[in-house]
Amino acid sequence: MSVFQRQIIKGSLSNFAGIGLGVLNNIWIFPLAFSLEELGIYRWVERTAVLIAAIALFGLHRMYVRFQSRFSEDQASQFLSNTVFLVACLAIVSGVLFTAFAPWLATLLDVNFQGSQLRALGAVVAGSMTYTLGLSVASSAKRISVPFFFKNVGIRLSLLIGAWMVSQGNATFGFWMQLLAYTHLAVGIVVLIYALKLKGIPLRWPRSLGESMTQELAAFAGSGILMAVMTMSLATIDSQMIASLMSMEALGIYSIAFFIGSFVDGIRRPISQALSPQFANLWNEGNTDAIAKMYARTSRVLMAVAIVSFVVIVPNIDFIFGLIPDPDRFEPAKSVVILILLSRVIDYSFGSNGEILSNGPHFKWNLVAISGLVVAIIGLNLWLIPVYGLDGAGFTLVIAYAIFNTIKAIYLWHKERIQPFGTAQLLLLVIGAITFIVAFLTSGEGIVALLITNAIIAIGLLVGFLTLRSKI
């Protein structure tokens, strides 16, 4: 097993350990400790920080991943030093600004809440920026498991302890939001320091790498700014629009649905992070055959994970929501979970097409495509949320991702004659559909129905594993 494969596995395990803590947090302790409005505030701060951090980084983390393999010795040291210096300055400025002006930003975005809790935004932004750069640097050294552990286990464990204190009356929601802020900041700094030690390159005082190289780096970073904005918008625009078009309480309900529906991201994130520098290197070498093989492999793996998640979660959705304290509050989230899971099946079936496009010669076209996707999501949300409520956000994801991925797949086939699909994906769909239909028809109330449903799911998963293990 290669270092690359081991790091994907370790990164995924870290993510799944974090998901285990996330289940405790989102399914039990958060609903126990916080009101729907407080859950909405937390979700808004977290998602808004991700978007702001992507903008404030100015594409520098993507630039480092794309070009780091071109440098060696002194130039490598200088390139890394320049990147770290710029991100550190931007993180400090962003942290201060968004601590001071977070309530104003909430008003600007038409979010119907203002309070001191929103001032946690600045530290979360700064922490997200330093973490993102640290993860990018670590991925270039083929070491992503430790950053993922700090992010997914460290932060969630801290939040779990803090929320438990709130539920017991030993702390306030305001204290918990401060804990959220400074934990993010500490993790970001620690991960960046860890990544710099991995590289083993001494940092230098920043200086130019030469006019021609600076122009090339600036051109890619410039496109990376918009790319990062659009990419992060995909992850945050639903939260912003629900808070604006509906309420913070609705966003609190949606946060539960999004967490359950995004379970499969525990696999996608480490694969994406590990593959980005690999695709960049392969493009630099002109090795499209290797890119095509990785493209097909990621489609099979990610599609399998998404289908398994759909088949396991949907027939058990009543049982899962029954574990939430005062579950009637979250009843509208059930249908949203199903729609989000369906959007993930569609999106993941097309493999790592985004990583292929954004780390090679087609990055400009990918920028146009992803910009179109964001516009489509905004337009669809404006149309569907007022009509269907929270379900409208789910319908938007299904429609938008189906169109977006189809266009990207056609483009890659037209330009490079590569596509990810084969008989393995067809078999995955058939086995998954049969297992889901039988399990769903047998689902019902009571422990006996629950056991029968999950026995059918287990048999279907075993049949799928034995049939497809050599193909995936």
DALINPE-V502118 format. One record per helix or strand. SS is the DSSP state (a for helix, b for strand). FROM is the first residue (numbers start at 1). LEN is the number of residues. Records with the same first field share a line. If there is no record, write none. Layout:
SS=FROM-LEN ; FROM-LEN
This chain:
a=3-31 ; 36-21 ; 60-11 ; 73-36 ; 116-25 ; 145-23 ; 173-27 ; 211-35 ; 248-14 ; 265-21 ; 288-28 ; 317-6 ; 327-4 ; 333-17 ; 353-6 ; 363-26 ; 390-27 ; 423-20 ; 447-22
